[in-house]
Amino acid sequence: MERRSEKHCNPGDHWLDDVCSDALDGFGTRDIGFFELCTKFDSIEIWVDPRPNDQLVLVWLLDLLRPYKEITTKLSLVYADDTIANYAPESVARWKLPAFKVTENHLVTAGRAWRAYRAETPESCFDLLMTDLAILPRLRSALIAMLEELPDSVTGLGATEMDLLDFVNDGHTDPRIVEEARWIRDVFDENDACDALLELGAYSAPPILLGDPAFDNEDRYFGRSEWKVTLTELGRSLLAREDDMWRHNSIKRWWGGTELTNERLWRWDRESRLLVAP
């Protein structure tokens, strides 16, 4: 986020590496730092997409900016009902969406949420649901959606993982099911859903069989040769909620700042909508 320097030597190291060059016309340099750029404006609108991950990005950004009063006093929030990047700039420019001035309450709530997500357990995120989050109107539903990605109290799989199994069970055996399954909950992007599918097929006792895990082979991935995703006996038992994924496999992954292992497995009870401690 700083002005470009020698340490930004690789593509993606600097915050502007993926920004179109004409987006910075008039600022004199593509090497400007984020905070320096913000100071050049009289007012700044943050347009926020509706997906859960977008709400996490929002609370991270507000928490990042909170110490810079000369910037936060210029900020307003605009909430979109769809992914803004799916529309042409000319179309977005005609949208008549209300802008909400950022207050100290926004910044305090965002800071609490970001610290909770980074905490060593999901308890802080769950506890936030018992508080007033109305100042950030989509934060509550985003936190619930993220908590639902914790291992289920019965099956041990998160909600999107169960969606993937359900899709396969319904006959969607093409590996491109990741493009469809991610839209059901819209928590994972396509890359995340692809990683989840590959991971499910890589366990010592996998719930699915990939047939061929070579996703980098375009002929296979784009359906130009025959191979299918299929459920194993374990996968069918998990769909029936008759087995637990982690009775058969080792888990080591992260949920926010929480490391999940077999010995330290936080779960989500989808029926009672409660967090279950290890």
N, C-alpha and C positions, 0 to 999 in steps of 0.2 A: 504493500500500500504506500510505500515511500517513493520519493523521486527515484527514478532509475539510476542505478550505480553499477559498479563492477560485479556486485554479488548477484545481480539479475542477469546471469549469463546464459541461462537456458530458457527455451520457449515455455511460457507459462509462469515464469518466476515473477514477472511484473504484472500488476493488476490490470494493465491496459493491453497486454499482449493479444487478447482475443477481441479487442474493440476495433471496429472498422475505422480506417484512417480518417475518413471524412467526418466522423463523429466529433473529432477534436479540432475541426477547422476554426481558426481564429484564436486558438490558445497558444500557438507558437511552438509547441513541442509535444511529442508523444511520451516524454519522459517525466511528466509532471506527477507529483504525488497526489494521493486521493484527498487528503485534508487541504492541501494547497489549492487544488481545483475547487473544492467546496467554498473556499473563502472568496472566490471570484464572483459569486452569485449573490443577488439580493434576496432570492427565495429559491427553495429547492423542494420539489415534490418527489416523494418516494412512491412509485407505483408498485403495488404488491399483488402478485398472482395469488390464487386461492388455495393452492395445494399445501399440505402440511409442511413440506420441506421449505416452502416459501415463507411460512410463518417463523420457522427456525432461523432462516436467513435474516428476516426482519428483526427479531429480537437480538441476534448477534450484532447487526449493524447499529441498532439504536444503543446497545450497550457499549459498542466501540466508540460511538460519537459522543456519548454522555459527558465526558470531561471537557469537550470543546463547546463551551457555551456560545461562542461566536458563530458556530455552525448550527447547533440545535435550535437556536432562536429563529432560524430561517426555515425550519423543516415543516412540511405538511405530509400527511399520508393520504394516498388515494387507493382504494380497494377495488380491484377488478374482479369480475365474476368469471373470467376465463383467462387462459394463458395469453398474455399480451403479445408475446412474440409470434403467435399464430396469425396475427393480423398485420396488414400493411400499415406503415407509419401514417399514411394519409387518412386511413380509416380511424386509427386510434386518436388522431388529432381532432376528430369530430366528436369523440365521446364526451358526454356531459356528465362527468362523475364528480361527486362532492369531494373536496379536499378538507381534511381535518388537521388543524394546527397541532403540532407536537407539543405536549406539555410535560412538566416534570413527572406527572403520573404515568405517562407513556414510558418515560425513560426508566423509572423505578420498576414498573411491572416487567419491562423487557429485561432489565438486569436480573431480576429474581428468576425469570424463566430461563435465561441463558445459564445462570449458575446452577439451577436445578437440573437442566439437561446434562451439564458437565459433571454432576456430582457422582460419587462412587457407587451410589445405589439409585434406583428409580423412585425412591420414596419421596424425594422432594418434588418431582414432577407430579406424582399422584396427589400429594398434599396441596399443590397449586390448584387442583380442581375444586377444592373446598373453599377457595377464595374468590373474590370478585375480580374477574378478568375482562369485564365488559369494555374497558378502555382499549383493548386489542381484541376486537370482536370475533376473530377466527382462531384465536390462540387455544381456547378450550377444546374445540373439536380437533385441532391439530395435535394437541397433547394426547387426547384419547386415541387418535389414529396411531400415534407413535407407540403408546403403551400396548395397543393391540398387536404390535409386531414383536413384543416379548414372547418367549415360549409359552404356549397355551398350558393351562394347569393340567390338562388331561393328555394331550398329544405331544406337547413339547415343541410344536411348530408355531411360528408366527402366522398372522392372518394372511399375508400375501403368499407365504409358502403353502398354506392350506388351499388357497385359491389355485395355485399352480397344479397341485394334485387333483383338485376338483375338475379343472379343465382337461387334464389328461384322462381322467375317469369318464368324462363326457364325450371322449372320442377325439379331442384336439391333440393329436399325437405328433404334429409337426413341431419342430423345436422353436418355430416362430411364435408359439403360444405366448412368449414373453411380451410380444407386442400387444396382445389382447388382454392378458391377465393384469398387466399394470394399470389398465384403465378402470378396473373394477373399483379399486380403492384409491388409486392415484397417489400412493405413498412412495413407491419405488419408481425411478425412471427406468427406461428400457435397459440401460447398462446394469443397474442394480438387480432388476428382475432376471436378466441373463446370468449374472453372477450367482443369484439364489438358485436358479435351475441347475447350473453346473455343480454347485456345492451339494445340492440334494443328491446328485448322481455320483458324487465322489466319496461318500462315506463308506466305511467298511461294510455296514449293513444299510444299503441305500433304499430309500422309498421309491425311487424311480430308476429306470435304466435308460441311458441316453442312446444306446446303440453305437454311437461314435461321438466322443466328446470334442471332436476337432472343430470348434466353432469358428476357427480362423480359416477353415476351408469353405470358401464361398459356395462351391457347388453343393455342399451338403446343407449349409445354413439356409440358402435361398431356394431349397427344394429342387435342385437340378439333379439330385440323385436320391435314391431311396434309403431312408432310415427313419426310425420313429422313436418317440419317447413313450415308454410304457411303465405302468405301475408294477412294483414288486408286491409280494405278499405283505410285507411290512407297510408299503404305501396304502394298500387296500385296508389294512387294519387301522391305520392312522385316520383314514377318511371315515371309517366307521366309529372312530373314537374308542377303539378297543385296545390301543397300545400306546406306548410312550417312546418317542424317538430316542430319548437319552438313556433308556434301558439297554439299548443296543449299540450306541455310539458315544464318542467323546465330543463335547462341545467346548469350543474356545473362540469366542467372538465378542464384539463390543456392541453395546446399545448405549449411545451417548457416551458418558464417562464411566459406564458400568461394564466391567469385564464379567462375562457369563462363562462359567465352567460347570462341570457336573456337580462339584462340591458347593458352588456358589451360584445356584440357578434361580434367579428371580423369574416369576411366572405371572401370567395374566389370566384371571378367571373370567371368561367371556360371558358366563351366565350371570354372575353377580356383579360383574364389572369392578372387580377388586384386585388389587395387587397382592400376590402371594409370595411371602418371604421364603428364602431357602430353608 
